[in-house]
Amino acid sequence: MTIDPELVRKLLHEMVRIRRFEEKSAELYSAGKIRGFLHLYIGEEAVATGAMQALRPEDAVFATYREHGHALVRGISAGAIMAEMYGKAEGCSRGRGGSMHLFDAATKFYGGNAIVAGALPMAVGCALAQKMQRRSELTACFFGEGAVAEGEFHESLNLAELWKVPALFLCENNLYAMGTALERSEADTDLVEKAGSYNVPAKSVDGMDVIAVMRAVQEAADLVRAGNGPCFLEFRTYRFRAHSMFDAELYRSKAEVERWKQHCPIAGFVARATREGWLAAGELEAIEAEVALEVGQAVAFAEAGTWEPVDQLTRDVYTERAQS
């Protein structure tokens, strides 16, 4: 994959977009504008940004409850995402899903799923449908390493390999499932080995390096598209913020977090791009200005949004209580 200035700018722009959008979301949550749960993607920007470059518009994408970054890069507007977190009718899920349930059929972004490992069986089903209909697309499923401890992970990989479905399993290993360290929940912490036990081709990737992510996903996607069945990638990454806005973060030291911040995907990419001559002078400042404008407009859109009318409360409710 050729590294040209246009691609470098795109990668940097998307990572900065995610970072600033998430920082603004944290600010708005603290101000009481966003309610419910909020899980920030700060520190993991390279995974969503790099992976999405290898996916096509016709591919299906499933994600976890830490999905703002994936949704942004996939093409859902910042305004629609922000309005959704505000609970406004103009949100991508009409304000009914909130932060954890972003959904957009137009971009084939099928969640946003609050259940750990809950998207895995759905992704396998979607990929099976793609195969049975002889379509050329694939299904990409993002999930955290905590999902590997769930039964759905093992059932899904087993069936995906048995049926040779076009599924791309993308594991974002940030070392902590909520507040539980990987070594405290998994007897075997080698996630690549677990996927390989189902004969699924598997590889571990530096999830803090956007180019490494992009190249690994492109290679895996090519294998899947060629009809070879599923692939599994583990991205070694780290979230710089707590699990959620409710998390007291007592399970890891500040020193550990600071060590990982030295591997910031954005700062690292800027340094590399500058060193290699990929980034023109003033480009980062221009990107920051563009992103600031976009995030500001997203907030204004959400603020101006409307609440769903009370008479729509039972819309999409499939059953009604029987009359006594």
C-alpha positions as CSV (number, residue, x, y, z in Angstrom):
1,M,0.0,0.0,0.0
2,T,1.5,3.3,-1.2
3,I,2.0,6.0,1.5
4,D,1.4,9.3,-0.2
5,P,0.7,12.8,1.3
6,E,-3.0,12.6,0.6
7,L,-3.3,9.3,2.5
8,V,-1.2,10.6,5.3
9,R,-3.4,13.7,5.7
10,K,-6.5,11.5,5.7
11,L,-5.2,9.2,8.4
12,L,-4.1,12.1,10.6
13,H,-7.3,14.0,10.0
14,E,-9.5,11.0,11.0
15,M,-7.5,10.3,14.2
16,V,-7.6,14.0,15.2
17,R,-11.4,14.0,14.5
18,I,-11.9,11.1,16.8
19,R,-9.7,12.6,19.6
20,R,-11.3,16.0,19.6
21,F,-14.8,14.6,19.2
22,E,-14.3,12.4,22.3
23,E,-12.7,15.2,24.3
24,K,-15.8,17.4,23.6
25,S,-18.1,14.5,24.5
26,A,-16.4,14.2,27.9
27,E,-16.8,17.9,28.4
28,L,-20.5,17.8,27.5
29,Y,-21.1,14.7,29.7
30,S,-19.6,16.6,32.6
31,A,-22.0,19.5,31.8
32,G,-25.0,17.2,31.9
33,K,-25.7,17.6,28.2
34,I,-25.0,13.9,27.5
35,R,-26.4,11.4,29.9
36,G,-26.4,7.6,30.4
37,F,-23.2,5.8,29.6
38,L,-20.2,7.2,27.8
39,H,-17.2,5.1,26.8
40,L,-14.4,7.1,25.2
41,Y,-12.0,5.9,22.4
42,I,-9.1,8.2,23.3
43,G,-5.8,6.3,22.7
44,E,-7.3,3.7,20.3
45,E,-7.8,6.0,17.3
46,A,-5.3,4.2,15.1
47,V,-7.4,1.0,15.1
48,A,-10.7,2.4,13.7
49,T,-8.9,4.8,11.4
50,G,-6.5,2.2,9.9
51,A,-9.0,-0.6,9.7
52,M,-11.7,1.4,7.9
53,Q,-9.3,2.2,5.0
54,A,-9.3,-1.5,4.0
55,L,-13.1,-1.8,4.1
56,R,-15.4,-0.9,1.2
57,P,-18.8,0.9,1.4
58,E,-20.7,-2.3,0.7
59,D,-19.0,-4.1,3.6
60,A,-21.0,-4.5,6.8
61,V,-19.5,-3.2,10.1
62,F,-20.4,-4.3,13.7
63,A,-18.8,-2.7,16.7
64,T,-19.0,-2.4,20.5
65,Y,-20.3,0.2,22.9
66,R,-17.0,2.1,22.5
67,E,-17.9,2.9,18.9
68,H,-17.9,6.7,18.3
69,G,-14.6,6.5,16.5
70,H,-15.7,3.7,14.2
71,A,-18.9,5.5,13.4
72,L,-17.1,8.7,12.5
73,V,-14.6,7.1,10.2
74,R,-17.3,4.9,8.6
75,G,-19.1,8.0,7.5
76,I,-21.8,8.8,10.0
77,S,-21.8,12.6,10.4
78,A,-20.5,14.1,13.6
79,G,-23.8,15.9,14.0
80,A,-25.9,12.8,13.8
81,I,-23.7,11.1,16.4
82,M,-23.7,14.0,18.7
83,A,-27.5,14.5,18.4
84,E,-27.9,10.8,19.2
85,M,-25.8,11.2,22.4
86,Y,-28.0,14.2,23.3
87,G,-31.1,12.0,22.9
88,K,-32.4,14.1,20.1
89,A,-34.7,12.9,17.3
90,E,-32.1,14.0,14.7
91,G,-29.6,11.4,16.0
92,C,-28.6,8.4,13.9
93,S,-30.8,6.2,16.0
94,R,-33.5,8.9,16.5
95,G,-32.2,9.6,20.0
96,R,-33.3,6.1,21.3
97,G,-29.9,4.4,21.4
98,G,-27.5,6.9,22.8
99,S,-23.8,6.6,23.0
100,M,-23.7,2.8,23.0
101,H,-26.2,2.1,20.2
102,L,-25.1,4.1,17.1
103,F,-26.7,2.7,14.0
104,D,-26.8,3.7,10.3
105,A,-28.2,1.5,7.6
106,A,-26.9,3.9,4.8
107,T,-23.3,3.2,5.8
108,K,-24.0,-0.4,6.8
109,F,-22.9,0.4,10.3
110,Y,-24.9,-2.1,12.4
111,G,-24.0,-1.0,15.9
112,G,-23.0,-0.1,18.6
113,N,-23.8,-3.1,20.9
114,A,-23.9,-2.8,24.7
115,I,-23.6,-6.6,25.2
116,V,-20.0,-7.9,25.4
117,A,-19.5,-10.3,22.5
118,G,-23.1,-9.7,21.5
119,A,-22.2,-8.5,17.9
120,L,-20.1,-11.6,17.1
121,P,-23.0,-14.0,16.4
122,M,-24.8,-11.3,14.4
123,A,-21.7,-10.7,12.3
124,V,-21.4,-14.4,11.5
125,G,-25.0,-14.4,10.5
126,C,-24.5,-11.4,8.3
127,A,-21.4,-12.9,6.7
128,L,-23.3,-16.2,6.1
129,A,-26.0,-14.2,4.3
130,Q,-23.4,-12.5,2.1
131,K,-21.9,-15.9,1.2
132,M,-25.3,-17.5,0.5
133,Q,-26.3,-14.6,-1.7
134,R,-22.9,-14.8,-3.5
135,R,-22.1,-11.2,-2.7
136,S,-18.6,-9.9,-2.9
137,E,-18.6,-8.0,0.4
138,L,-17.4,-9.0,3.8
139,T,-18.5,-8.4,7.4
140,A,-16.1,-6.7,9.8
141,C,-16.7,-7.1,13.6
142,F,-14.8,-5.0,16.2
143,F,-14.8,-6.3,19.8
144,G,-12.6,-6.0,22.9
145,E,-10.4,-8.7,24.4
146,G,-13.0,-9.2,27.2
147,A,-15.3,-10.7,24.6
148,V,-12.8,-13.5,24.1
149,A,-13.8,-14.9,27.5
150,E,-17.4,-15.2,26.4
151,G,-19.0,-18.3,24.8
152,E,-20.2,-16.3,21.8
153,F,-16.6,-15.7,20.8
154,H,-15.8,-19.5,20.6
155,E,-19.1,-20.4,19.0
156,S,-18.8,-17.6,16.4
157,L,-15.3,-18.4,15.3
158,N,-16.1,-22.1,15.2
159,L,-19.1,-21.6,12.9
160,A,-17.4,-18.9,10.9
161,E,-14.6,-21.3,10.0
162,L,-16.9,-24.3,9.5
163,W,-19.0,-22.4,7.1
164,K,-16.1,-20.4,5.6
165,V,-18.0,-17.1,5.9
166,P,-16.4,-13.8,4.8
167,A,-16.0,-12.5,8.4
168,L,-13.1,-10.3,9.6
169,F,-12.8,-10.5,13.4
170,L,-11.0,-7.4,14.7
171,C,-10.1,-7.6,18.4
172,E,-9.1,-4.3,20.1
173,N,-7.0,-5.6,23.0
174,N,-6.7,-2.6,25.4
175,L,-5.7,-5.0,28.3
176,Y,-8.6,-4.3,30.5
177,A,-12.2,-5.6,30.3
178,M,-13.8,-2.8,32.3
179,G,-11.6,-3.0,35.3
180,T,-10.3,-6.5,35.0
181,A,-6.8,-7.1,33.6
182,L,-6.4,-9.7,30.8
183,E,-4.3,-11.9,32.9
184,R,-6.9,-12.0,35.7
185,S,-9.7,-13.2,33.4
186,E,-7.9,-15.4,30.9
187,A,-5.9,-18.5,31.8
188,D,-4.2,-18.2,28.4
189,T,-3.6,-14.6,27.3
190,D,-2.5,-15.5,23.8
191,L,-5.5,-14.4,21.9
192,V,-4.0,-15.2,18.5
193,E,-3.5,-18.8,19.7
194,K,-7.2,-19.0,20.8
195,A,-8.4,-17.9,17.3
196,G,-5.9,-20.2,15.7
197,S,-7.4,-23.2,17.7
198,Y,-10.4,-22.9,15.3
199,N,-8.1,-22.9,12.3
200,V,-8.8,-19.3,11.7
201,P,-5.8,-17.4,10.3
202,A,-4.7,-15.0,13.1
203,K,-2.1,-12.3,13.7
204,S,-1.2,-9.7,16.3
205,V,-0.7,-6.1,15.3
206,D,0.6,-2.9,16.9
207,G,-2.7,-1.1,17.4
208,M,-0.9,2.2,18.1
209,D,0.5,2.3,14.6
210,V,-2.1,3.4,12.1
211,I,-0.1,2.3,9.1
212,A,0.5,-1.2,10.6
213,V,-3.2,-1.5,11.3
214,M,-4.1,-0.4,7.8
215,R,-1.7,-2.8,6.1
216,A,-2.7,-5.8,8.3
217,V,-6.4,-5.3,7.7
218,Q,-5.9,-4.9,4.0
219,E,-4.0,-8.1,3.9
220,A,-6.6,-10.0,5.9
221,A,-9.5,-8.5,3.9
222,D,-7.9,-9.7,0.7
223,L,-7.7,-13.2,2.1
224,V,-11.4,-13.1,3.2
225,R,-12.6,-11.6,-0.1
226,A,-10.8,-14.4,-2.0
227,G,-13.1,-16.9,-0.4
228,N,-10.7,-18.3,2.2
229,G,-13.1,-17.9,5.1
230,P,-12.6,-15.7,8.2
231,C,-9.5,-14.0,9.6
232,F,-8.7,-12.7,13.1
233,L,-6.5,-9.8,14.0
234,E,-5.5,-8.7,17.5
235,F,-4.7,-5.0,17.9
236,R,-2.5,-4.3,20.9
237,T,-3.8,-0.9,22.0
238,Y,-4.7,1.1,25.1
239,R,-7.4,3.5,26.2
240,F,-6.0,6.6,27.9
241,R,-9.2,7.3,29.7
242,A,-11.2,5.2,32.2
243,H,-13.5,2.5,31.0
244,S,-16.5,4.9,31.2
245,M,-17.3,8.2,32.8
246,F,-18.5,6.3,35.9
247,D,-15.2,4.5,36.3
248,A,-13.1,5.4,39.3
249,E,-10.1,3.7,37.6
250,L,-8.7,2.1,40.7
251,Y,-7.4,-1.0,38.9
252,R,-4.3,0.5,37.1
253,S,-1.6,3.0,38.1
254,K,-1.2,6.5,36.8
255,A,2.4,5.5,35.9
256,E,1.1,2.8,33.6
257,V,-1.2,5.1,31.8
258,E,1.6,7.7,31.4
259,R,3.9,5.0,29.9
260,W,1.3,4.1,27.3
261,K,0.7,7.8,26.5
262,Q,4.3,7.8,25.3
263,H,3.0,5.6,22.4
264,C,0.1,8.0,21.5
265,P,-1.0,7.0,18.0
266,I,-1.5,10.6,16.9
267,A,1.8,12.0,18.3
268,G,3.7,9.0,17.0
269,F,2.2,9.3,13.5
270,V,2.9,13.1,13.4
271,A,6.5,12.5,14.4
272,R,7.0,9.7,11.8
273,A,5.2,11.7,9.0
274,T,7.4,14.7,9.8
275,R,10.6,12.7,9.8
276,E,9.7,11.0,6.5
277,G,8.7,14.2,4.9
278,W,5.1,13.1,4.4
279,L,3.6,16.0,6.3
280,A,3.8,19.6,5.0
281,A,4.5,22.5,7.3
282,G,1.3,23.8,8.9
283,E,-0.7,20.8,7.9
284,L,-1.4,19.7,11.5
285,E,-2.6,23.1,12.4
286,A,-4.9,23.2,9.4
287,I,-6.4,19.8,10.3
288,E,-7.0,21.0,13.9
289,A,-8.8,24.0,12.6
290,E,-11.0,21.9,10.3
291,V,-11.8,19.5,13.1
292,A,-12.6,22.3,15.6
293,L,-15.1,23.7,13.1
294,E,-16.7,20.3,12.5
295,V,-17.0,19.5,16.2
296,G,-18.5,22.9,16.9
297,Q,-21.1,22.5,14.2
298,A,-21.9,19.0,15.6
299,V,-22.6,20.4,19.0
300,A,-24.7,23.3,17.6
301,F,-26.7,20.7,15.5
302,A,-27.4,18.6,18.7
303,E,-28.3,21.7,20.7
304,A,-30.8,22.8,18.1
305,G,-32.3,19.3,17.8
306,T,-35.8,18.3,18.8
307,W,-37.0,15.8,21.4
308,E,-39.2,13.0,20.1
309,P,-42.9,13.7,20.8
310,V,-44.4,11.8,23.7
311,D,-47.0,10.4,21.4
312,Q,-44.2,8.4,19.7
313,L,-43.3,6.7,22.9
314,T,-44.7,3.3,21.8
315,R,-43.3,3.5,18.2
316,D,-41.4,0.4,17.3
317,V,-42.8,-1.5,20.3
318,Y,-44.0,-4.8,18.9
319,T,-46.4,-5.9,21.5
320,E,-48.9,-4.2,23.7
321,R,-50.0,-5.2,27.2
322,A,-53.2,-7.3,27.0
323,Q,-56.3,-5.5,28.2
324,S,-57.7,-7.0,31.4
